[in-house]
Amino acid sequence: VLSESGNLISVFEHVRIATQLEARKFTKMSTSSEEKAAANKLETMRKAVHDFLHEKNAFTSVFELAEKYTKVDRKYIFLGLLAVLGLYLVVGYGAGLVVNLLGFVYPAYKSIKAINSEEKDDDTQWLTYWVVYSVFSVLEFFTDILLSWVPFYFLLKCAFLIWCMFPITNNGAAIIYHRIIKPFVAKHEKEIEGAIGMGARFARDAGKKATAVAKEAAGHVDLRQLQEIHDTITSDKPEKQD
């Protein structure tokens, strides 16, 4: 019996050791895959920044000239400008205006280019950005008093907008849209359509009432009296002398 028990314990011990080895191997594989995914993501972001800085437009031509005269890679010039921008958003005046311009002017320019191009992927990318930007602006309007007390708020907002417009497929706007906005709209689509229809009916009824009131007011105007007033005004004007 003792021999049988010893053999059974030995078997369990081997099973435990084998399980631990497999778990360690799985953990290493998972860590390796996560590190590889992170490295691929960083490489994608690096390539996106490189392509962005080497586009042919008025914005990148400034970096091209700076690179030519300073002999410094435009990538480092761009990073330096980002650092200066971040510092200004912390201590500078008019940081809110600067961030709003950043979140509107460049995306508007890219949206115009997307409209004029034959590709559809860039249309989807910038439409997604404007949907997220609109939702963010509405939320910001109602929480402005609270957000104004958040330290480095404009710096955080700038980083958020850059993340949303970053020139990669899975940027911030795409993540927020597909994970939050799209499911919410799909779940409450009937309620949203009903509210839009109610608003349209209200505007149509208000327009009809305003038109009826204007017609009723115009019907009470005495045209003869208006003509007499006009004749009186014109007769009071001094005649021109030759």
C-alpha atoms as one frame of an Amber mdcrd trajectory, in Angstrom:
protein
   0.000   0.000   0.000   2.830   2.380   0.898   4.506   1.575  -2.419   1.268
   2.308  -4.298   0.821   5.601  -2.398   4.409   6.602  -3.155   3.918   5.934
  -6.849   0.687   7.940  -6.861   2.373  10.887  -5.119   5.230  10.719  -7.610
   2.776  10.839 -10.505   0.987  13.870  -9.030   4.357  15.573  -8.502   5.329
  15.022 -12.126   1.956  16.341 -13.281   2.386  19.444 -11.081   5.860  20.137
 -12.425   4.739  19.626 -16.023   1.790  21.985 -15.478   4.081  24.657 -14.043
   6.452  24.332 -16.976   3.609  24.660 -19.470   2.239  27.684 -17.597   5.651
  29.368 -17.665   6.015  28.605 -21.356   2.543  30.055 -22.059   3.366  33.163
 -19.992   6.595  33.693 -21.933   4.749  33.262 -25.226   2.054  35.742 -24.155
   4.648  38.261 -22.996   6.594  37.813 -26.207   3.459  38.324 -28.344   2.485
  41.418 -26.347   5.976  42.880 -26.735   5.886  42.114 -30.438   2.484  43.765
 -30.817   3.703  46.849 -28.930   6.821  47.013 -31.108   4.715  46.735 -34.267
   2.448  49.503 -33.025   5.396  51.786 -32.292   6.835  51.064 -35.723   3.476
  51.896 -37.330   3.335  55.183 -35.446   6.928  56.018 -36.395   6.191  55.335
 -40.058   3.002  57.430 -39.892   4.941  60.399 -38.491   7.620  59.957 -41.163
   5.031  59.877 -43.958   3.232  62.874 -42.468   6.414  64.965 -42.352   7.343
  64.043 -45.935   4.024  64.894 -47.558   4.052  67.590 -50.213   2.101  70.529
 -48.805   2.641  74.013 -47.395   2.933  72.733 -43.823   5.689  70.200 -44.458
   7.554  72.596 -46.762   8.405  74.623 -43.625  10.040  71.543 -42.095  11.832
  70.878 -45.360  13.357  74.361 -45.362  14.266  74.111 -41.667  15.915  70.742
 -42.273  17.843  72.158 -45.229  19.278  75.171 -43.386  19.807  73.673 -39.935
  21.034  70.241 -41.081  18.769  68.707 -38.426  16.360  65.913 -39.246  12.821
  67.285 -39.555  11.641  64.577 -37.172  13.609  66.179 -34.335  12.443  69.654
 -35.371   8.871  68.406 -35.198   9.423  66.867 -31.757  10.996  70.117 -30.555
   7.985  72.098 -31.745   5.697  69.663 -29.942   7.685  70.221 -26.744   7.427
  74.010 -27.147   3.697  73.696 -27.849   3.220  71.570 -24.741   5.063  74.106
 -22.597   3.014  76.966 -24.048  -0.257  75.143 -23.356   0.774  74.883 -19.710
   1.905  78.472 -19.094   0.917  80.452 -22.209  -1.995  82.834 -22.849  -4.851
  81.816 -25.128  -4.148  78.096 -24.850  -7.813  77.259 -25.465  -7.809  79.087
 -28.807  -4.583  77.365 -29.883  -5.981  73.910 -29.080  -9.281  74.632 -30.860
  -7.407  75.803 -33.951  -5.266  72.692 -33.865  -8.331  70.470 -33.566 -10.182
  72.241 -36.389  -7.867  73.781 -39.012  -5.701  70.772 -39.892  -8.613  68.257
 -39.913 -10.636  70.679 -42.065  -7.751  70.918 -44.543  -7.366  67.126 -44.646
 -11.124  66.727 -45.053 -11.088  69.004 -48.122  -8.284  66.911 -49.602 -10.247
  63.741 -48.804 -13.331  65.094 -50.595 -11.293  65.899 -53.689  -9.538  62.515
 -53.752 -10.974  59.370 -55.306 -10.158  57.161 -52.319 -12.860  56.386 -49.756
 -10.721  55.363 -46.787  -9.690  58.937 -46.014 -13.333  60.037 -46.241 -14.264
  57.482 -43.593 -11.291  58.470 -41.436 -12.150  62.169 -41.309 -15.912  61.641
 -41.037 -15.176  59.478 -38.009 -12.979  62.235 -36.563 -15.692  64.893 -36.984
 -18.292  62.662 -35.305 -15.995  62.180 -32.300 -15.029  65.868 -32.294 -18.713
  66.909 -32.301 -19.588  64.607 -29.406 -16.538  65.804 -27.471 -17.444  69.471
 -28.088 -20.995  68.949 -26.795 -19.748  67.183 -23.664 -17.108  69.851 -23.143
 -19.731  72.615 -23.367 -21.734  71.165 -20.487 -18.685  70.308 -18.358 -16.598
  73.398 -19.098 -16.871  74.767 -15.549 -15.526  71.533 -14.067 -12.883  70.923
 -16.730 -11.444  74.428 -16.337 -10.192  73.372 -12.883  -8.373  70.281 -14.183
  -4.570  70.848 -14.118  -2.980  70.943 -17.584  -6.416  70.530 -19.172  -5.498
  72.166 -22.487  -2.344  70.066 -22.741  -4.413  66.923 -22.160  -7.021  68.107
 -24.674  -4.300  68.749 -27.251  -2.877  65.258 -26.731  -6.390  63.790 -27.034
  -7.098  65.575 -30.336  -3.720  64.570 -31.767  -4.476  60.975 -30.769  -7.855
  61.221 -32.520  -6.417  62.627 -35.773  -3.202  60.592 -35.801  -2.596  59.304
 -39.361  -3.024  55.595 -38.644  -5.979  53.302 -39.228  -6.689  52.497 -35.582
  -6.340  56.010 -34.146  -8.235  57.507 -31.210 -11.246  58.596 -33.245 -11.707
  55.099 -34.697 -11.401  53.461 -31.263 -13.884  55.833 -29.597 -16.352  55.577
 -32.476 -16.388  51.788 -32.782 -16.301  51.065 -29.039 -18.583  53.791 -27.657
 -20.483  55.923 -30.169 -21.490  53.273 -32.694 -22.901  50.799 -30.094 -24.733
  53.631 -28.313 -26.362  54.871 -31.537 -27.282  51.328 -32.586 -28.916  50.692
 -29.210 -30.884  53.968 -29.106 -31.458  54.503 -32.833 -35.278  54.501 -32.581
 -35.274  57.046 -29.745 -32.852  59.287 -31.656 -34.907  59.095 -34.849 -38.042
  59.897 -32.843 -36.421  62.949 -31.254 -35.209  64.183 -34.657 -38.673  63.712
 -36.140 -40.269  65.555 -33.209 -37.839  68.446 -33.643 -38.538  68.609 -37.383
 -42.319  68.680 -36.778 -41.915  71.389 -34.148 -39.850  73.539 -36.532 -42.353
  73.009 -39.356 -45.331  73.951 -37.149 -43.496  77.007 -35.819 -42.746  78.101
 -39.384 -46.397  77.727 -40.395 -47.561  79.750 -37.385 -45.024  82.492 -38.072
 -46.157  82.668 -41.711 -49.829  82.874 -40.679 -49.100  85.652 -38.183 -47.142
  87.600 -40.802 -49.982  87.268 -43.325 -52.537  88.340 -40.732 -50.479  91.382
 -39.802 -50.046  92.294 -43.455 -53.815  92.014 -43.989 -54.489  94.742 -41.428
 -52.296  97.279 -43.220 -54.283 100.033 -44.950 -52.696 100.489 -48.364 -54.434
 103.838 -48.926 -53.052 105.167 -45.673 -49.568 104.056 -46.671 -49.978 105.789
 -50.034 -51.059 109.027 -48.326 -48.049 108.896 -46.006 -45.775 108.343 -48.995
 -47.317 111.265 -50.894 -46.965 113.536 -47.845 -43.272 112.665 -47.432 -42.501
 113.192 -51.105 -44.440 116.506 -51.260 -42.502 117.885 -48.255 -39.166 117.480
 -50.042 -37.749 120.800 -51.363 -37.761 121.138 -55.106 -34.429 121.228 -56.831
 -33.355 124.633 -58.062 -32.027 125.030 -61.572
